[in-house]
Each structure stands twice: as structure tokens, then as C-alpha cells.
Amino acid sequence: MAIIKGTFGTNLRKRVGQVVYRNRGGVNIASARPASVKNPRTAAQMKQRMIFTTVQSAYKKMREIVDHSQEGVTYGARTMASFMKINLMALRKNYETGAFCLKGNSNVVAPFAFKIATGSLPFDQNIIAIENNIVDTAFTLGEKTIATLTYSELLSMLGITKGDQLTFVVCAGNYNKLVTDLDYVQFSDTYFRPIRVVFSLSAADTTLAFAADGHLNDAICDQTNSDFFYHDLIFSMNLDNKKLKFKDKAFGDYVEGEGWLLYGAAIILSRMVGSVWKRSDTNLFVEGIGDQKWMNGGDIVESYNPASNYYLNNATV
């Protein structure tokens, strides 16, 4: 770098060949551009880039929830920074069984248990599986049925109180729109939808929780603050094990022709305490982590496992 004196190059701001001219504080400066820019591609550096890209893509797709579901964190850049920090650490720690976004596939939520809400409220979302595009939970009805369950019984079963908000989250991919790398197939686009239900403060305890068609009863939902799409949130009972299920019909029934495959879900609890919204600590449940299966029964690619053929996506990200 050199400081230029005299009239030559006064206020010059441009590049000539390998020399860059700029003016800083009234001083003209010339500096040489490096002959080459290093782009380290060691395994560790490539892994770091892949993890960062994967978490960044997840935030981009899920920011509608992430930006409002971190207790005590100001909306905006801070929520993004918090989400990135938490999930970068988690993916680095679990990289051997983690999932990643294929090269150039930055419009997806990779099949990984991203933490999408942070907070102090105790709440177990009880999701145990995603099968046939229905989310299976471990909430039990006991001797009750959907037709006879009352409002107070539903709240007790879910472990919540009147005035609470539950946000049901679904994540799906369209297997008619795929991207391939190293013979591994991944969704090229995913669908992320939250449906918010605020439970009424005024509904009687004995009000039936469900309407005859299986939808949540309008009477137990705060009509002003609940998401319009809660009408598309169907609770149905598995008669064999009496477990509660929910199914989002907001973008079709996932019939074969549409190609939508549900592979991620979550339930976030929100509660106003004084003048502050508190949240539950919630991870996205993903069908496909560990011993589970996804994408028509196929194994999740072991992209960060050094013993895997897919290690680091062949270092091309």
C-alpha cells in the first residue's frame, strides 16, 4: 500500500490493472490486489461452509416463526443471530448424523432437528412420528373420545391453560421437484406453514373441544387472535392406541398426484406473562434423523460422516 502525494490521482477511486486507488480521509491510497485469492478446501473448512449454508437456509425458510419465537430476543437481526448460533453449534456437534442442503439448494429446510423456539415455558410437544403425512403425538385421551372431550379436558391433556397459544408447524417437500447430487435426491423446494390457535379465556370448561367434523370447536378458540387456518387443523383419534393426531390440510391432503411429503413438525407454546410473551423450548421434529426414515423409506444421507460416500457432499458446496 502506498500514499499518493501531489495532484496525480486526486480523489481517484477505481482499479487500474492490479492496482486499486481509493481516497480515505482526504488521503489518496494505492494498493496492489493479491495475485490470487486463497480458497481453502480442506475437509474441516468445507464442512464449516456446508453447515453454515444449511442453517442459513433453514432460517430463511422459517423466519416467520423464528423471528417471533425466541423469548427475550429482539425481533430482527438479533433473532437471526440467536438462531444461527444455537443451530450452528448443534449441527457441528451432531454432524455425523446431520443433514445438509445440497449444493445450490438454498430454498429448503434440511431434515435436521433445528431449534425453532427458545424459552422458559415447560411444554412437551409429544411428537413421536410422522406417518402417511400425519403427525403422531403421545397425547392420550384415556377413556375419552374426540366426540366427548371437553375444553378443560383438552387443556389438561395438552398441559396448557386458557389464553395460551399453540403454534402448529408443518414442513413438507414436493418430490416432483427434486435436485440430485452424487446420486442423492433431495427436495428442491419445501413448504413451511405455521397455524396458530389461541385458546379462549371465556369458553366454559364443559364446552366440547371438537365439532362434529373433527375440527376444533370455534367456541374454544379466540376468533380475533387465532390464525384463520386453524379451521384446517384436524384432530383425529387413532382408535387402536387412542393417541391424538393432527393433520394440516392447508395445502392439500398430500395425495400422490400433488407429491407433497410431510417430514417435519413442531408445536410451540406461547403464553403472556404480565406484559411479556414467554415461549417453550422447541425443536423441529424431523422424520429421518438417526434410525428413522424419510423420502419414501430411504436412509438420510450421512453427509458429515467421514466414513460415508457422501462425506462433505464431495466437497463441492
C-alpha positions as CSV (number, residue, x, y, z in Angstrom):
1,M,0.0,0.0,0.0
2,A,1.2,3.5,-0.8
3,I,0.1,7.0,-0.1
4,I,0.0,9.2,-3.2
5,K,1.1,12.8,-2.9
6,G,0.7,15.6,-5.5
7,T,-2.0,16.2,-8.0
8,F,-1.9,12.8,-9.7
9,G,-4.7,10.5,-8.7
10,T,-6.5,13.2,-6.6
11,N,-9.8,11.6,-5.4
12,L,-9.3,8.7,-7.8
13,R,-11.4,5.7,-6.9
14,K,-11.0,2.9,-9.4
15,R,-8.9,-0.1,-10.3
16,V,-6.3,0.0,-12.9
17,G,-4.8,-3.4,-13.6
18,Q,-3.8,-4.9,-10.3
19,V,-3.7,-1.5,-8.5
20,V,-6.7,-0.2,-6.6
21,Y,-7.0,3.5,-6.0
22,R,-9.1,5.0,-3.2
23,N,-9.4,8.1,-1.1
24,R,-9.6,7.7,2.7
25,G,-9.9,10.8,4.9
26,G,-8.7,13.0,2.1
27,V,-5.6,10.9,1.6
28,N,-5.1,9.1,-1.8
29,I,-4.0,5.5,-1.4
30,A,-2.9,2.9,-3.9
31,S,-2.7,-0.8,-3.1
32,A,-2.0,-3.9,-5.1
33,R,-4.5,-6.6,-5.5
34,P,-3.3,-10.0,-4.5
35,A,-2.1,-12.2,-7.3
36,S,-4.5,-14.9,-6.2
37,V,-7.2,-15.4,-3.6
38,K,-6.9,-18.5,-1.5
39,N,-10.0,-20.6,-1.2
40,P,-9.0,-23.3,1.3
41,R,-10.9,-26.6,0.7
42,T,-9.7,-28.8,3.5
43,A,-12.3,-31.2,4.9
44,A,-12.8,-29.1,8.0
45,Q,-13.2,-25.8,6.1
46,M,-15.7,-27.4,3.7
47,K,-17.7,-28.9,6.5
48,Q,-17.9,-25.5,8.2
49,R,-19.2,-23.9,5.0
50,M,-21.8,-26.6,4.4
51,I,-23.1,-26.3,8.0
52,F,-23.3,-22.5,7.8
53,T,-25.2,-22.7,4.4
54,T,-27.6,-25.3,5.8
55,V,-28.5,-23.3,8.9
56,Q,-28.8,-20.0,6.9
57,S,-31.2,-21.7,4.5
58,A,-33.3,-23.0,7.4
59,Y,-33.6,-19.5,8.9
60,K,-34.5,-18.0,5.5
61,K,-37.4,-20.5,5.2
62,M,-38.6,-20.5,8.8
63,R,-38.0,-16.9,9.8
64,E,-41.8,-16.3,10.1
65,I,-41.7,-18.4,13.2
66,V,-38.0,-17.9,14.3
67,D,-38.3,-14.1,14.5
68,H,-41.2,-14.3,16.9
69,S,-40.4,-17.4,18.9
70,Q,-37.2,-16.6,20.9
71,E,-38.1,-15.4,24.3
72,G,-36.3,-12.2,25.3
73,V,-34.6,-11.7,21.9
74,T,-35.5,-8.6,20.0
75,Y,-37.1,-9.2,16.6
76,G,-34.8,-8.8,13.6
77,A,-31.1,-9.2,13.3
78,R,-30.8,-10.5,16.9
79,T,-33.2,-13.3,16.4
80,M,-31.4,-14.4,13.3
81,A,-28.0,-14.3,15.1
82,S,-29.5,-16.3,18.0
83,F,-31.0,-18.9,15.7
84,M,-27.7,-19.2,13.7
85,K,-25.6,-19.5,16.9
86,I,-27.7,-22.2,18.5
87,N,-28.2,-24.3,15.4
88,L,-24.6,-24.0,14.1
89,M,-23.4,-25.4,17.4
90,A,-26.0,-28.2,17.3
91,L,-25.2,-29.2,13.7
92,R,-21.4,-29.1,14.4
93,K,-21.9,-31.4,17.4
94,N,-24.1,-33.8,15.5
95,Y,-22.6,-33.6,12.1
96,E,-22.2,-37.4,11.7
97,T,-26.0,-37.9,11.7
98,G,-27.0,-34.4,10.5
99,A,-28.5,-33.4,7.2
100,F,-27.4,-30.7,4.8
101,C,-28.6,-28.7,1.9
102,L,-27.2,-29.9,-1.4
103,K,-25.0,-27.5,-3.4
104,G,-27.1,-24.7,-4.8
105,N,-30.2,-25.9,-2.9
106,S,-30.8,-23.0,-0.6
107,N,-34.6,-22.9,-0.6
108,V,-35.1,-25.8,1.7
109,V,-35.3,-26.8,5.3
110,A,-32.8,-29.7,5.6
111,P,-34.0,-32.7,7.6
112,F,-32.5,-31.7,10.9
113,A,-33.9,-31.0,14.3
114,F,-33.4,-27.2,14.2
115,K,-34.3,-25.4,17.4
116,I,-37.1,-23.1,16.2
117,A,-38.2,-21.7,19.6
118,T,-36.3,-20.9,22.8
119,G,-37.9,-20.0,26.1
120,S,-38.7,-20.9,29.7
121,L,-42.2,-22.4,29.4
122,P,-42.2,-26.2,30.3
123,F,-44.0,-28.0,27.5
124,D,-43.7,-31.3,25.8
125,Q,-44.9,-31.3,22.2
126,N,-45.0,-35.1,22.4
127,I,-44.4,-35.7,18.7
128,I,-43.3,-39.3,18.2
129,A,-43.6,-39.9,14.4
130,I,-44.7,-38.6,11.1
131,E,-46.5,-41.3,9.1
132,N,-48.7,-41.0,6.0
133,N,-48.4,-37.3,6.2
134,I,-50.0,-37.3,9.7
135,V,-48.2,-36.2,12.8
136,D,-48.4,-38.8,15.6
137,T,-48.3,-37.5,19.2
138,A,-48.2,-39.2,22.6
139,F,-51.1,-37.1,24.0
140,T,-53.5,-39.7,25.3
141,L,-57.3,-39.5,25.5
142,G,-57.7,-42.1,28.2
143,E,-61.3,-43.2,28.3
144,K,-62.5,-40.2,26.4
145,T,-63.2,-39.9,22.6
146,I,-62.9,-36.9,20.3
147,A,-66.7,-36.6,20.3
148,T,-66.9,-36.3,24.1
149,L,-63.7,-34.4,25.1
150,T,-64.4,-31.2,26.9
151,Y,-62.5,-27.9,26.7
152,S,-61.0,-28.4,30.2
153,E,-60.0,-32.0,29.4
154,L,-58.3,-30.9,26.2
155,L,-56.3,-28.2,28.0
156,S,-55.3,-30.7,30.7
157,M,-54.3,-33.3,28.2
158,L,-52.1,-30.8,26.3
159,G,-50.7,-29.4,29.6
160,I,-51.8,-25.8,28.9
161,T,-54.2,-23.2,30.2
162,K,-56.9,-20.8,28.8
163,G,-55.4,-17.9,26.9
164,D,-52.4,-19.9,25.8
165,Q,-51.3,-20.0,22.1
166,L,-50.2,-23.2,20.4
167,T,-48.5,-22.8,17.1
168,F,-48.6,-26.0,15.0
169,V,-45.8,-26.1,12.4
170,V,-45.5,-28.4,9.4
171,C,-42.7,-28.7,6.9
172,A,-43.2,-30.6,3.7
173,G,-41.3,-31.1,0.4
174,N,-42.5,-31.8,-3.1
175,Y,-40.9,-34.9,-4.5
176,N,-42.0,-33.9,-8.0
177,K,-39.4,-31.1,-7.6
178,L,-36.0,-32.6,-6.8
179,V,-32.4,-31.8,-7.1
180,T,-29.7,-34.5,-7.3
181,D,-26.0,-34.6,-6.3
182,L,-23.8,-37.7,-6.1
183,D,-26.9,-39.8,-6.9
184,Y,-28.6,-38.5,-3.7
185,V,-32.0,-37.0,-4.3
186,Q,-33.3,-34.0,-2.2
187,F,-36.3,-31.7,-2.4
188,S,-35.5,-28.6,-4.4
189,D,-38.3,-26.7,-2.5
190,T,-40.0,-27.1,0.8
191,Y,-43.2,-25.8,2.2
192,F,-43.2,-24.3,5.7
193,R,-46.5,-23.4,7.4
194,P,-47.4,-22.3,11.0
195,I,-51.0,-22.4,12.2
196,R,-51.7,-20.5,15.5
197,V,-54.5,-21.4,17.9
198,V,-55.2,-19.1,20.8
199,F,-57.5,-20.8,23.3
200,S,-60.4,-18.8,24.6
201,L,-60.4,-17.2,28.0
202,S,-64.2,-17.1,28.2
203,A,-65.3,-20.5,27.0
204,A,-66.9,-22.8,29.6
205,D,-64.9,-25.7,30.8
206,T,-67.7,-28.1,29.8
207,T,-67.7,-26.9,26.1
208,L,-67.0,-29.7,23.7
209,A,-63.4,-29.3,22.4
210,F,-64.3,-30.6,18.9
211,A,-67.0,-30.0,16.4
212,A,-68.8,-32.9,14.7
213,D,-66.5,-32.8,11.7
214,G,-63.4,-33.2,13.9
215,H,-62.2,-29.6,13.7
216,L,-61.5,-27.6,16.9
217,N,-64.7,-26.1,18.2
218,D,-65.0,-22.4,17.3
219,A,-66.2,-21.7,20.8
220,I,-62.9,-22.6,22.4
221,C,-60.8,-20.6,20.0
222,D,-60.1,-16.9,20.3
223,Q,-61.6,-15.8,17.0
224,T,-59.7,-12.5,16.9
225,N,-56.2,-13.8,17.5
226,S,-56.2,-17.3,16.1
227,D,-54.9,-18.0,12.7
228,F,-57.7,-18.3,10.1
229,F,-56.2,-21.7,9.1
230,Y,-57.0,-23.3,12.4
231,H,-60.1,-24.5,10.7
232,D,-57.8,-26.7,8.6
233,L,-56.3,-28.2,11.6
234,I,-57.9,-31.6,12.1
235,F,-57.6,-33.6,15.3
236,S,-58.5,-37.3,14.8
237,M,-58.2,-40.2,17.2
238,N,-56.4,-43.4,16.5
239,L,-58.8,-46.0,17.9
240,D,-56.1,-48.6,18.4
241,N,-53.9,-46.6,20.7
242,K,-56.0,-43.6,21.4
243,K,-53.3,-41.1,20.5
244,L,-54.1,-37.7,19.3
245,K,-53.1,-36.7,15.8
246,F,-53.1,-33.5,13.9
247,K,-53.1,-33.0,10.2
248,D,-52.7,-29.8,8.2
249,K,-54.9,-29.7,5.1
250,A,-53.9,-26.1,4.2
251,F,-52.2,-27.2,1.0
252,G,-53.9,-30.5,0.1
253,D,-54.1,-33.9,1.5
254,Y,-50.7,-34.9,0.2
255,V,-52.2,-37.2,-2.4
256,E,-49.8,-38.9,-4.8
257,G,-50.6,-36.6,-7.6
258,E,-49.5,-33.5,-5.7
259,G,-46.3,-35.0,-4.4
260,W,-46.1,-33.3,-1.1
261,L,-44.4,-35.2,1.6
262,L,-44.6,-34.1,5.2
263,Y,-41.3,-34.6,7.0
264,G,-41.1,-32.1,9.8
265,A,-43.4,-30.8,12.5
266,A,-43.4,-28.9,15.8
267,I,-45.8,-27.5,18.4
268,I,-44.8,-24.3,20.1
269,L,-46.4,-23.0,23.3
270,S,-46.7,-19.2,23.9
271,R,-48.1,-17.5,27.0
272,M,-48.4,-13.9,28.0
273,V,-46.9,-13.5,31.5
274,G,-47.5,-9.9,32.7
275,S,-46.6,-7.9,29.6
276,V,-44.1,-10.4,28.2
277,W,-44.6,-13.3,25.8
278,K,-43.0,-16.5,27.1
279,R,-42.2,-19.4,24.8
280,S,-41.5,-23.1,25.0
281,D,-38.1,-24.5,24.1
282,T,-38.9,-26.4,20.9
283,N,-37.1,-28.3,18.2
284,L,-38.4,-29.2,14.8
285,F,-39.2,-32.9,14.9
286,V,-38.0,-34.4,11.7
287,E,-38.8,-37.9,10.3
288,G,-35.4,-39.0,9.0
289,I,-32.9,-38.4,11.8
290,G,-30.9,-41.3,13.2
291,D,-32.6,-44.6,12.7
292,Q,-35.7,-43.1,11.2
293,K,-36.5,-43.0,7.5
294,W,-37.7,-40.3,5.1
295,M,-38.2,-39.8,1.4
296,N,-40.1,-42.9,0.6
297,G,-38.3,-45.1,3.1
298,G,-34.7,-44.1,2.1
299,D,-31.9,-43.5,4.6
300,I,-30.9,-40.0,5.3
301,V,-27.5,-39.2,3.7
302,E,-24.6,-39.2,6.1
303,S,-23.1,-36.1,4.7
304,Y,-20.9,-35.3,7.6
305,N,-19.7,-38.8,8.4
306,P,-16.1,-39.3,7.2
307,A,-16.8,-43.0,6.6
308,S,-19.7,-42.2,4.3
309,N,-19.5,-42.0,0.5
310,Y,-21.4,-38.7,0.8
311,Y,-18.9,-37.1,3.1
312,L,-18.9,-33.3,2.7
313,N,-21.1,-33.6,-0.4
314,N,-17.8,-34.4,-2.2
315,A,-16.5,-31.0,-1.0
316,T,-18.3,-29.2,-3.8
317,V,-20.5,-26.8,-1.8
